[in-house]
């Protein structure tokens, strides 16, 4: 323990320093730095504050008292008065920093790692969406949604989209051929509104490598992002290639190989993507492309395919990204980015100006099980991807009165939110049966209470009908 003035700061836990892992390195190094900023900020804002009733931890300002915090998720009305204990975040700590007048136990670095790894890691003032009595949304899943022809099977379904006719476009990692590792895994299929198979689009397309997402724009053009080839392909409604963005590595080049993930990434280049993830559009026809697992930015391209700009780089501050995995644009042109490994959703104007950010925090049942693998430990939570509330996929219902939906990988839930980030309800859990989910990778929202979800682990699409 170290004393700073009248405050006692707990030491870094041993697992972050043993066996040569210095706190400055890796994910725990990031968490250590954010923890230090968190403590420094708290010391600054409490330097002239009245004495806290807890000598270990300074009084934390309430969410609405924090300077510069706009549009953050706020506590529910039941939290407007101080309480001894409220439910909050993934670990259900003993107090809610944005509501409680005092904390009943020390905010240790171990707890900070759990909350930051499972919360808004990297924010200069961690913002918490206090969650108590979140409504559980009733819903049904339509059985036998898709009718595939004989000898056609889906692999991991990474994307789903609908056009103006209600046709369902399914992007999956099937139809593979080649070696066991690094084989191309991307196929685009179209079904009618009743789920009857119509056609394959882009059979053996040069860009096919590792399927990521599919979207349909207002003119029924079909857009596909392929993580493996680093390309975005725009198809006409008839299924012909209309535009190509990015470039696949040449097979004859000596250095052609899977991309590496240096940290920080190499500088991004205009027009090139590195493990691109998703695309969305505004009413003017501009495209916003999330790029991606390596480049950590958003690119803007006009309706003629001309590159306009990009914003963002690797990091945890406002306007920075760590795996911008999904993207959406609302009716007013605001851009919503699912910043997955930072476990938050960031909102920008159409020029990349940062507007706000929010996290999704809801208690996880003690018996919650992951869709596959072990229950996330502290290191996994700190990494962000499998932290509860980390947005894997987002979608917006049509105007007016748009609703934002987000899905996480663990505990496998879908969250219903306002565009400002207020949590309205949630549904689902991990599993293999209908109404359960195995890593929702993409969603589309054709109506406020209708969702189509694409699942990687369960190799399927589900159509969900929500009550209310």
C-alpha positions, 0 to 999 in steps of 0.5 A, a space after each residue: 500500500 502506498 499513501 498519497 496525502 490522506 489516501 491509501 492506494 493499494 498495490 498492483 496485484 501480484 499476477 500483473 508483475 510475476 514471471 517478468 510481466 512488468 506493469 507497463 507491458 501488455 493489457 495489465 500495463 494498459 490497465 495499470 496506466 489507466 488506474 494511475 490516471 484514475 487515481 490521479 484524477 480522483 485526487 485532483 477533483 477531491 483535493 479541496 473536497 470535504 473529508 470523506 466518510 471513508 478514509 481509504 477512498 476519496 469521495 467520487 463525483 457523481 456522474 452528472 457532476 463530472 466536467 466534460 461528461 455529456 451524453 453518458 449513461 446515467 443511473 436510473 431514477 431509483 439511484 437519485 438518492 445515496 444508498 449504502 449498496 446498489 448493484 453495478 457492473 459485472 462484479 456487483 461491487 458494494 457501491 456504485 461510484 456514480 450514485 453512492 455518497 461513499 464507497 464501503 470498501 477500498 477501490 483496489 487495483 484488482 477491483 479496478 482491473 475487473 471494472 475497467 476490463 469489464 467496463 470503460 477501460 481507458 476513459 479518463 473518468 470511468 463512467 458506469 451505467 448503474 443497473 438495477 431492475 433492468 427489464 427482461 424483454 420477452 421474445 420468440 424465435 421463428 423456427 425453421 427460418 431458412 430453407 436451404 437446398 440439398 447439399 448446401 450447408 451454412 458454416 459460421 454465420 458472420 453476417 445478415 442483412 435485409 433489402 427493401 423486399 424483405 429478402 434475407 442476405 446471409 454471409 457465412 464462412 462455409 463453402 471452404 476448400 483448400 488446406 485445413 488452415 488459411 482456407 478461403 471461407 466466405 459465401 454470400 447467399 440470398 433468400 426470399 422473405 419466406 426463407 426460400 433459397 434464391 441464389 448465391 452471389 459472387 460465386 468464387 469471387 476474388 475477394 472472398 477470404 474470411 467473411 465478416 459482415 453484409 449490409 444492404 443500403 437504401 438503394 438495395 446495393 449489397 455491401 460485404 466486408 471481408 476480413 481476410 482479403 481486407 476488402 469491401 465489395 459493393 454489389 448491384 441489386 442484380 448481384 454484379 460487382 459495382 465498386 471495390 474498396 481496398 486491395 487483397 495481397 498478391 498471391 505471388 508476393 514473397 511477403 504474402 501472409 496473414 497480417 501481424 498485429 503490432 502494437 501500436 499498429 503500423 501507420 494506416 494508408 488511405 484506401 487500404 484496409 487491414 482486417 476491415 469489419 463493417 460499413 454504414 451510410 448516411 442519407 447523402 450516400 457517404 459510406 463509413 467503414 470500420 477498419 478494424 482489427 489492426 488499423 483501429 479507425 473509421 474511414 469515410 468515402 463519398 457516394 462515388 467511391 472517393 476517399 474523403 478522410 479517416 479518423 481514429 487510431 489505436 488507444 482507449 481515449 475518446 476518438 480512439 479505438 481498439 477493434 471497432 467491430 460494428 458501425 451504424 448511422 442514425 437518421 441525423 447522420 450521427 455515427 455509432 461505433 462499437 469499440 469492442 475491446 474498449 467495451 464501449 460505444 462511441 458516437 461521432 458526427 459525420 466528420 469524425 467529431 467526438 460527441 459522446 460515449 457510453 458503456 453497457 453495465 448490467 449484473 451477470 447471473 452467478 450461473 451464467 456460462 459462456 457459449 464456449 470455453 471457460 468463464 472469463 477470468 480477470 485477464 480476459 475481462 481486462 482484454 475487453 472482448 469477452 467482458 459483459 456489455 462489450 459490443 460485438 454487434 450494433 444495429 439501429 431500428 428505422 426512424 422515427 424513434 430509433 432504437 439502438 440494439 447491441 449484443 455481447 459475446 459473454 454472457 450472450 445477451 442483447 441490449 435495448 438502448 436509447 440513442 443516448 445510451 439509456 438501457 431499456 431492457 435486455 434479453 437472451 443468454 448463451 446456448 445452443 437452443 432457439 432463443 439462445 445465442 452463440 456469439 452474435 456477430 451481426 444484427 439487423 433491425 428492420 423494425 423496433 421489435 424485430 431482430 435478425 441475428 447472425 451467430 458464429 458458433 451455432 451456424 445460423 440466423 435467428 429471427 427474433 420477435 420482441 414483446 412490447 
